[in-house]
Amino acid sequence: MPKRSAGLLIYRPRDQNMEVFLVHPGGPFWAKKDLGAWSIPKGEYPEDENPLEAARREFTEETGFEVTGDFLDLGTIRQAGGKLVSVWAVEGDCDPAQLRSNLCRIEWPPRSGRQIEIPEVDRGVWFGLGEARQRILKSQAPFIDLLLVQLNKPNAPP
């Protein structure tokens, strides 16, 4: 069975445009990667956990922010590595300067046996949709278009 992750794509209107909040993974592997490296805050969850609740939990763990509101189900996609990612969108706001990520342990350098502790994400940024499409992991980019589809439905939140 493929691994499963759930996440939240937070959006906000700004000056007649839309912005989405993305995070950059922490640690030495991602330190010098930018375009195509950013992600929707998300994480794996056990089979017995509600996916939306997992998405909310993971968002808080990775950013330190709690999110409430009307969650729009954007569906599930299969990432390049086979992981199934389910995402909900919600209108919200946060100050990236206040981001506080949880820590995790990784082996670095790979196969060295040496463990280091890193933040799961090292920063978050609000991006306009065009820039977000350039920065987000290629396999997560469809969620930006799915957000626009959901927001253009007749009963979508304003």
N, C-alpha and C positions, 0 to 999 in steps of 0.2 A: 504494500500500500504506500502511495507517495506521501511525503511529508506535507503538512498543511500549515499555513500561516494565515493570520487575520490582521487587518490593519485599518486605520482611519486616514482618509484624505480630507484634511481640513481646508476649507476654502473661505475666501472673504472677497467682497466687492471692494474695488479701489479705483476711484476716479474713472468711472465708466468701463473699467476692466475687471478681470477676475484674477486673483492670486491664489496659489496653493502652497501649503506648508510642506516642505520636504526636509529630510534629515540626511546627513552624511555619515557613513559608518566610521566608527573609531578604529584605532589601531594602526600599526605600521604598514600593513598590506595596502590600506586605502589612503594613506597619508598624502600621496602625491597624485591621486586620481581625482578627477573632477567631472568632466563631461561623461555622462553615462554611468556615474557612480552613485548618484543620490537616490533616495528611496522614500516610499511611503512608510511612515512609522508602523511597523508590523512585527509579528513574531509567531513562533510555533505555539501550538496549544494541544492539550490532550484530547482524545476522542470524546471524553465525557464532558468537556467544557463547551458552553454555548459560544459559537464563533463571534458574535457581536460583543459579548462580554469579554472574550479574549482580546478582541481588537481594542476595546477601551482600556483593558488592563495593560496591554503591551504599549499603547500610546503613552500612558502615564509612566510606565517603567522607563521608556526610552527618552522621555522629554521632561518628566516631572509635572506636566500639565494634566488636569482632568478636563474632560470634554462632556458636555451635555447638549441636548438639542434633538432635532428631528433627523434621524439617521436615514440616509438614502442608500439602499442596497445597490452597489455597482456590479455585483456578480463575482464570479470566480474565474481566474485565468490560470493557465499552466505556464510557469516561468521556464526559461531555457533549460534549467537543471532538472525539471520535472516536478518541482514543488507546486502545489495548488495554493493560490493566494486569493483569499476572499477579502473584499474591501467595501467599506461603507464610507460615504461622504457626509459631512456635517458642516454647516456654516459655523465659524468660530473665529477666535483671535487669540493670539499669545505673543509674548515678547521673546524673540529668539535669544536675547541676551540673558534671559532668566532660565534657559534650558538647563536641566540637571538630569543627566542620564545615569542609569544604573551601570554597574561595573560587571565585567565578565572576565574569565580567565581563558587565555589561548596559549597554544604552544608557539613560541617564536624564538628564533627562526624555525620554520617547519622542520619536523623530524629531528629537532635538537634535544628534545626532552626538557627544555627550559620553559617554564610557565611564567607568563607575565599577566598583569591585570590591566585591562583597558576599559574605557567607556564604550558602551555598546554603540552610541552615536557621539560624534565629537562636536556637532553643531547642527543648527536648523536655520532655514532661510525661507522667507516668503518670496516666491517667484511668480512673475507673470506667466501665462500659459505657454507662450512661445519659448521662453527660456527654460521653463520647467520641462518641456518636451526634449530639450537638448541635454539637460542634466540628469534626468531620471533614468534608471536602468531601463534598457530597451524593452524588456519583457513586461515592465510595469506601465509603460507609456499609454497603452490602450485605456487605462483607467481615467486618464485626463479626458479623453473623448467620451467615455461612458458617463463621466460627471456632466459634461455639457448636454448629452442626450437627456439625462435625468432632469436637469434644471430647465430644459425646454419643454417638458411635459406639462399639460394643462394644470394639473394639481400640484405641481412642484412648489416648494417653499419660495417666497419672494427673494 
